[in-house]
């Protein structure tokens, strides 16, 4: 291979899809870049909110009372202009922080849990 060239891997939180670039791009809102040297960002994982640029990991859990699908980009569940927002827990269930789905699995607290008779679920 001819000639020597200097190159630096893009740090975590940044990526670069094109060759020969002088800089890296921050992870966009709704995405994370968990590793060095990535060409594409990863979509924000279920149960998390990725609401700022440049994230290497999702640090913000989905808010209680809601579940978050992949790519959730705001923790504001009343932001109806953003489809990638926290969605309300199904009726008759409760959701703690970090819930990933609207389907209940008993005693799996990443899923909505059934409200029992005599309890108020909010």
MDTraj code that builds the backbone (N, CA, C; nanometers):
import mdtraj as md
import numpy as np

residues = "UNK UNK UNK UNK UNK UNK UNK UNK UNK UNK UNK UNK UNK UNK UNK UNK UNK UNK UNK UNK UNK UNK UNK UNK UNK UNK UNK UNK UNK UNK UNK UNK UNK UNK UNK UNK UNK UNK UNK UNK UNK UNK UNK UNK UNK UNK UNK UNK UNK UNK UNK UNK UNK UNK UNK UNK UNK UNK UNK UNK UNK UNK UNK UNK UNK UNK UNK UNK UNK UNK UNK UNK UNK UNK UNK UNK UNK UNK UNK UNK UNK UNK UNK UNK UNK UNK UNK UNK UNK UNK UNK UNK UNK UNK UNK UNK UNK UNK UNK UNK UNK UNK UNK UNK UNK UNK UNK UNK UNK UNK UNK UNK UNK UNK UNK UNK UNK UNK UNK UNK UNK UNK".split()
xyz = np.array([
    [0.0856, -0.1189, 0.0000],
    [0.0000, 0.0000, 0.0000],
    [0.0883, 0.1227, 0.0000],
    [0.0561, 0.2155, -0.0835],
    [0.1430, 0.3304, -0.1025],
    [0.1192, 0.4407, -0.0019],
    [0.2264, 0.5051, 0.0420],
    [0.2180, 0.6226, 0.1268],
    [0.1688, 0.5926, 0.2658],
    [0.1992, 0.6827, 0.3564],
    [0.1494, 0.6689, 0.4932],
    [0.0443, 0.7760, 0.5150],
    [-0.0525, 0.7443, 0.5977],
    [-0.1549, 0.8439, 0.6276],
    [-0.1891, 0.8361, 0.7751],
    [-0.2212, 0.9495, 0.8312],
    [-0.2640, 0.9545, 0.9703],
    [-0.4154, 0.9471, 0.9731],
    [-0.4676, 0.8710, 1.0661],
    [-0.6123, 0.8692, 1.0830],
    [-0.6435, 0.8465, 1.2301],
    [-0.7568, 0.8959, 1.2699],
    [-0.8020, 0.8823, 1.4078],
    [-0.9442, 0.8305, 1.4042],
    [-0.9715, 0.7296, 1.4842],
    [-1.1086, 0.6792, 1.4929],
    [-1.1971, 0.7851, 1.5567],
    [-1.3198, 0.7963, 1.5071],
    [-1.4152, 0.8865, 1.5715],
    [-1.4391, 0.8378, 1.7141],
    [-1.4381, 0.9285, 1.8127],
    [-1.4623, 0.8870, 1.9514],
    [-1.6082, 0.8476, 1.9755],
    [-1.6336, 0.7828, 2.0892],
    [-1.7718, 0.7478, 2.1237],
    [-1.8566, 0.8741, 2.1224],
    [-1.9830, 0.8585, 2.0840],
    [-2.0739, 0.9731, 2.0742],
    [-2.0688, 1.0416, 1.9392],
    [-1.9719, 1.0014, 1.8539],
    [-1.9590, 1.0603, 1.7201],
    [-1.9398, 0.9494, 1.6172],
    [-1.9640, 0.9833, 1.4904],
    [-1.9519, 0.8872, 1.3805],
    [-1.9162, 0.9626, 1.2540],
    [-1.8787, 0.8884, 1.1498],
    [-1.8507, 0.9505, 1.0202],
    [-1.8774, 0.8474, 0.9104],
    [-1.9848, 0.8687, 0.8320],
    [-2.0194, 0.7718, 0.7279],
    [-1.9320, 0.7819, 0.6022],
    [-1.8614, 0.8920, 0.5823],
    [-1.7852, 0.9120, 0.4586],
    [-1.6354, 0.9001, 0.4848],
    [-1.5616, 0.8579, 0.3847],
    [-1.4166, 0.8464, 0.3982],
    [-1.3503, 0.9810, 0.3747],
    [-1.2310, 0.9953, 0.4283],
    [-1.1497, 1.1132, 0.4013],
    [-1.1984, 1.2411, 0.4656],
    [-1.2767, 1.2321, 0.5709],
    [-1.3314, 1.3519, 0.6355],
    [-1.2390, 1.3989, 0.7472],
    [-1.2404, 1.5296, 0.7719],
    [-1.1520, 1.5880, 0.8733],
    [-1.2156, 1.5909, 1.0122],
    [-1.3452, 1.5600, 1.0206],
    [-1.4108, 1.5664, 1.1505],
    [-1.5167, 1.4573, 1.1605],
    [-1.5648, 1.4377, 1.2818],
    [-1.6697, 1.3398, 1.3083],
    [-1.7998, 1.4131, 1.3389],
    [-1.9112, 1.3448, 1.3207],
    [-2.0430, 1.4036, 1.3457],
    [-2.0972, 1.3540, 1.4786],
    [-2.1635, 1.4400, 1.5566],
    [-2.2232, 1.3925, 1.6823],
    [-2.3432, 1.3019, 1.6554],
    [-2.3646, 1.2065, 1.7435],
    [-2.4852, 1.1239, 1.7336],
    [-2.6066, 1.2156, 1.7317],
    [-2.6993, 1.1974, 1.6368],
    [-2.8190, 1.2822, 1.6360],
    [-2.9144, 1.2456, 1.7496],
    [-3.0071, 1.3338, 1.7770],
    [-3.1120, 1.3063, 1.8756],
    [-3.1848, 1.1794, 1.8327],
    [-3.2114, 1.0893, 1.9292],
    [-3.2778, 0.9635, 1.8994],
    [-3.1808, 0.8497, 1.8705],
    [-3.0498, 0.8781, 1.8801],
    [-2.9462, 0.7788, 1.8494],
    [-2.8348, 0.7835, 1.9531],
    [-2.7528, 0.6781, 1.9548],
    [-2.6311, 0.6740, 2.0354],
    [-2.5182, 0.6195, 1.9487],
    [-2.3944, 0.6513, 1.9865],
    [-2.2767, 0.5912, 1.9228],
    [-2.1907, 0.5350, 2.0364],
    [-2.2067, 0.4041, 2.0665],
    [-2.1448, 0.3458, 2.1849],
    [-1.9988, 0.3042, 2.1682],
    [-1.9467, 0.3114, 2.0458],
    [-1.8120, 0.2610, 2.0213],
    [-1.7316, 0.3605, 1.9400],
    [-1.5993, 0.3420, 1.9373],
    [-1.5145, 0.4273, 1.8541],
    [-1.5193, 0.3769, 1.7107],
    [-1.4978, 0.4690, 1.6163],
    [-1.4804, 0.4325, 1.4767],
    [-1.6043, 0.3838, 1.4052],
    [-1.7226, 0.4282, 1.4466],
    [-1.8448, 0.3817, 1.3809],
    [-1.8814, 0.4708, 1.2625],
    [-1.9372, 0.4066, 1.1585],
    [-1.9802, 0.4794, 1.0389],
    [-2.1260, 0.5220, 1.0478],
    [-2.2045, 0.4539, 1.1317],
    [-2.3459, 0.4897, 1.1487],
    [-2.3810, 0.4831, 1.2974],
    [-2.4717, 0.5712, 1.3428],
    [-2.5148, 0.5664, 1.4824],
    [-2.6148, 0.4529, 1.5047],
    [-2.6286, 0.4090, 1.6290],
    [-2.7291, 0.3090, 1.6665],
    [-2.8548, 0.3811, 1.7137],
    [-2.9710, 0.3242, 1.6829],
    [-3.0958, 0.3836, 1.7283],
    [-3.1023, 0.3730, 1.8817],
    [-3.1608, 0.4720, 1.9444],
    [-3.1779, 0.4727, 2.0902],
    [-3.2517, 0.3458, 2.1327],
    [-3.2030, 0.2753, 2.2358],
    [-3.2677, 0.1490, 2.2736],
    [-3.4041, 0.1689, 2.3391],
    [-3.4860, 0.0638, 2.3353],
    [-3.6162, 0.0656, 2.4025],
    [-3.5978, 0.0963, 2.5513],
    [-3.6953, 0.1663, 2.6088],
    [-3.6927, 0.1958, 2.7520],
    [-3.6089, 0.3167, 2.7879],
    [-3.5514, 0.3815, 2.6866],
    [-3.4631, 0.4958, 2.7104],
    [-3.5075, 0.6153, 2.6274],
    [-3.4579, 0.7326, 2.6680],
    [-3.4802, 0.8571, 2.5949],
    [-3.3439, 0.9118, 2.5555],
    [-3.3260, 0.9432, 2.4275],
    [-3.2016, 1.0018, 2.3761],
    [-3.2363, 1.1392, 2.3204],
    [-3.2362, 1.2395, 2.4089],
    [-3.2908, 1.3711, 2.3723],
    [-3.1860, 1.4797, 2.3529],
    [-3.0592, 1.4419, 2.3464],
    [-2.9522, 1.5375, 2.3147],
    [-2.8603, 1.4732, 2.2110],
    [-2.7786, 1.5545, 2.1449],
    [-2.6836, 1.5023, 2.0471],
    [-2.5564, 1.4555, 2.1166],
    [-2.4814, 1.3702, 2.0483],
    [-2.3502, 1.3296, 2.0969],
    [-2.3508, 1.2237, 2.2055],
    [-2.4607, 1.1492, 2.2198],
    [-2.4669, 1.0476, 2.3254],
    [-2.3883, 0.9219, 2.2861],
    [-2.3159, 0.8668, 2.3843],
    [-2.2496, 0.7384, 2.3634],
    [-2.3319, 0.6257, 2.4255],
    [-2.4193, 0.6611, 2.5180],
    [-2.5057, 0.5642, 2.5832],
    [-2.6343, 0.6348, 2.6227],
    [-2.7401, 0.5569, 2.6424],
    [-2.8668, 0.6180, 2.6850],
    [-2.8661, 0.6224, 2.8373],
    [-2.8666, 0.7421, 2.8924],
    [-2.8589, 0.7584, 3.0378],
    [-2.9938, 0.7954, 3.0987],
    [-3.0888, 0.8329, 3.0156],
    [-3.2189, 0.8780, 3.0663],
    [-3.3232, 0.7691, 3.0449],
    [-3.3845, 0.7218, 3.1539],
    [-3.4873, 0.6182, 3.1449],
    [-3.6186, 0.6779, 3.0964],
    [-3.6976, 0.5958, 3.0315],
    [-3.8326, 0.6348, 2.9934],
    [-3.9076, 0.6787, 3.1196],
    [-3.9872, 0.7868, 3.1136],
    [-4.0534, 0.8345, 3.2354],
    [-4.1604, 0.7380, 3.2869],
    [-4.1784, 0.7316, 3.4189],
    [-4.2830, 0.6462, 3.4772],
    [-4.4199, 0.6784, 3.4171],
    [-4.5037, 0.5739, 3.4060],
    [-4.6369, 0.5909, 3.3480],
    [-4.6382, 0.5768, 3.1969],
    [-4.5214, 0.5508, 3.1380],
    [-4.5071, 0.5448, 2.9927],
    [-4.4132, 0.4321, 2.9539],
    [-4.4152, 0.3972, 2.8256],
    [-4.3153, 0.3057, 2.7708],
    [-4.2507, 0.3733, 2.6514],
    [-4.1257, 0.3366, 2.6234],
    [-4.0504, 0.3997, 2.5156],
    [-4.0009, 0.2938, 2.4182],
    [-4.0344, 0.3132, 2.2917],
    [-3.9870, 0.2260, 2.1853],
    [-3.8490, 0.2730, 2.1388],
    [-3.7873, 0.1971, 2.0485],
    [-3.6587, 0.2382, 1.9917],
    [-3.6686, 0.3778, 1.9317],
    [-3.5639, 0.4559, 1.9479],
    [-3.5564, 0.5857, 1.8827],
    [-3.6300, 0.6972, 1.9542],
    [-3.6724, 0.6756, 2.0792],
    [-3.7424, 0.7815, 2.1535],
    [-3.6491, 0.9014, 2.1673],
    [-3.6983, 1.0188, 2.1261],
    [-3.6127, 1.1368, 2.1167],
    [-3.6542, 1.2526, 2.2063],
    [-3.7568, 1.2320, 2.2883],
    [-3.7971, 1.3338, 2.3851],
    [-3.8573, 1.2636, 2.5061],
    [-3.8421, 1.3241, 2.6242],
    [-3.9102, 1.2692, 2.7427],
    [-4.0437, 1.3394, 2.7644],
    [-4.0756, 1.4366, 2.6763],
    [-4.2011, 1.5110, 2.6851],
    [-4.3121, 1.4309, 2.6168],
    [-4.3906, 1.3582, 2.6967],
    [-4.4949, 1.2716, 2.6406],
    [-4.6146, 1.3489, 2.5883],
    [-4.6191, 1.4817, 2.6083],
    [-4.7272, 1.5618, 2.5503],
    [-4.6829, 1.6303, 2.4205],
    [-4.5623, 1.5994, 2.3723],
    [-4.5128, 1.6558, 2.2459],
    [-4.5699, 1.5736, 2.1305],
    [-4.6964, 1.5998, 2.0982],
    [-4.7672, 1.5178, 2.0001],
    [-4.7150, 1.5377, 1.8585],
    [-4.6317, 1.6393, 1.8353],
    [-4.5681, 1.6583, 1.7058],
    [-4.4501, 1.5641, 1.6851],
    [-4.4073, 1.4962, 1.7899],
    [-4.2951, 1.4027, 1.7810],
    [-4.3464, 1.2615, 1.8008],
    [-4.3510, 1.1800, 1.6944],
    [-4.4004, 1.0429, 1.7116],
    [-4.3093, 0.9584, 1.7999],
    [-4.1793, 0.9924, 1.8057],
    [-4.0845, 0.9155, 1.8864],
    [-4.0806, 0.9701, 2.0287],
    [-4.1960, 0.9664, 2.0952],
    [-4.2087, 1.0175, 2.2320],
    [-4.2537, 0.9031, 2.3233],
    [-4.2444, 0.9211, 2.4564],
    [-4.2973, 0.8194, 2.5471],
    [-4.4473, 0.8021, 2.5258],
    [-4.4921, 0.6777, 2.5255],
    [-4.6323, 0.6453, 2.5014],
    [-4.6980, 0.6014, 2.6314],
    [-4.8272, 0.6334, 2.6513],
    [-4.8900, 0.6034, 2.7798],
    [-4.9015, 0.4531, 2.8058],
    [-4.8816, 0.4180, 2.9300],
    [-4.8979, 0.2798, 2.9753],
    [-5.0419, 0.2357, 2.9471],
    [-5.0639, 0.1096, 2.9106],
    [-5.2005, 0.0638, 2.8848],
    [-5.2909, 0.0773, 3.0079],
    [-5.4196, 0.0992, 2.9834],
    [-5.5175, 0.1115, 3.0916],
    [-5.5142, -0.0143, 3.1777],
    [-5.5217, 0.0046, 3.3096],
    [-5.5238, -0.1083, 3.4016],
    [-5.3852, -0.1614, 3.4365],
    [-5.2813, -0.0887, 3.3921],
    [-5.1442, -0.1273, 3.4251],
    [-5.0707, -0.0058, 3.4787],
    [-4.9540, -0.0316, 3.5379],
    [-4.8660, 0.0783, 3.5752],
    [-4.7274, 0.0502, 3.5190],
    [-4.6558, 0.1589, 3.4875],
    [-4.5211, 0.1491, 3.4326],
    [-4.4263, 0.2284, 3.5211],
    [-4.3218, 0.1636, 3.5668],
    [-4.2127, 0.2341, 3.6337],
    [-4.1224, 0.2970, 3.5288],
    [-4.0079, 0.3535, 3.5708],
    [-3.9147, 0.4099, 3.4734],
    [-3.8500, 0.3004, 3.3888],
    [-3.8234, 0.3312, 3.2622],
    [-3.7486, 0.2402, 3.1759],
    [-3.8284, 0.1296, 3.1108],
    [-3.9619, 0.1431, 3.1047],
    [-4.0445, 0.0381, 3.0444],
    [-4.0269, 0.0400, 2.8918],
    [-4.0183, -0.0820, 2.8328],
    [-3.9773, -0.0985, 2.6936],
    [-4.0877, -0.1398, 2.5980],
    [-4.2074, -0.1711, 2.6479],
    [-4.3125, -0.2278, 2.5642],
    [-4.4485, -0.2002, 2.6270],
    [-4.5568, -0.2242, 2.5507],
    [-4.6913, -0.2128, 2.6078],
    [-4.7479, -0.3494, 2.6430],
    [-4.6683, -0.4554, 2.6306],
    [-4.7126, -0.5913, 2.6620],
    [-4.6638, -0.6322, 2.8002],
    [-4.7549, -0.6809, 2.8832],
    [-4.7236, -0.7163, 3.0211],
    [-4.6610, -0.8547, 3.0317],
    [-4.5515, -0.8627, 3.1058],
    [-4.4938, -0.9896, 3.1506],
    [-4.4853, -0.9787, 3.3018],
    [-4.5583, -1.0658, 3.3709],
    [-4.5677, -1.0571, 3.5160],
    [-4.4291, -1.0575, 3.5812],
    [-4.4086, -0.9649, 3.6731],
    [-4.2839, -0.9493, 3.7505],
    [-4.1621, -0.9118, 3.6663],
    [-4.1820, -0.8721, 3.5402],
    [-4.0744, -0.8178, 3.4581],
    [-4.0995, -0.6670, 3.4516],
    [-4.0236, -0.5915, 3.5300],
    [-4.0553, -0.4498, 3.5484],
    [-4.0057, -0.3603, 3.4350],
    [-3.9535, -0.4212, 3.3260],
    [-3.9330, -0.3443, 3.2029],
    [-4.0592, -0.3498, 3.1181],
    [-4.1663, -0.4132, 3.1709],
    [-4.2961, -0.4189, 3.1034],
    [-4.4030, -0.3626, 3.1967],
    [-4.5199, -0.3214, 3.1430],
    [-4.6286, -0.2728, 3.2281],
    [-4.6745, -0.3839, 3.3236],
    [-4.7065, -0.3455, 3.4463],
    [-4.7529, -0.4420, 3.5459],
    [-4.9011, -0.4206, 3.5730],
    [-4.9732, -0.5298, 3.5966],
    [-5.1174, -0.5249, 3.6186],
    [-5.1485, -0.4552, 3.7501],
    [-5.2510, -0.3703, 3.7473],
    [-5.3010, -0.3090, 3.8704],
    [-5.3965, -0.4070, 3.9373],
    [-5.3729, -0.4342, 4.0620],
    [-5.4573, -0.5293, 4.1332],
    [-5.5776, -0.4605, 4.1949],
    [-5.6835, -0.5373, 4.2184],
    [-5.8056, -0.4855, 4.2812],
    [-5.7691, -0.4186, 4.4126],
    [-5.8311, -0.3053, 4.4373],
    [-5.8070, -0.2331, 4.5614],
    [-5.6930, -0.1335, 4.5530],
    [-5.6206, -0.1292, 4.4389],
    [-5.5093, -0.0355, 4.4225],
    [-5.5432, 0.0660, 4.3150],
    [-5.4930, 0.1848, 4.3329],
    [-5.5087, 0.2905, 4.2336],
    [-5.3809, 0.2964, 4.1508],
    [-5.3929, 0.2851, 4.0223],
    [-5.2763, 0.2963, 3.9344],
    [-5.2813, 0.4288, 3.8604],
    [-5.1719, 0.5026, 3.8698],
    [-5.1639, 0.6308, 3.8014],
    [-5.0466, 0.6314, 3.7070],
])
top = md.Topology()
chain = top.add_chain()
for i, resn in enumerate(residues, 1):
    res = top.add_residue(resn, chain, resSeq=i)
    for name in ("N", "CA", "C"):
        top.add_atom(name, md.element.get_by_symbol(name[0]), res)
traj = md.Trajectory(xyz[None], top)
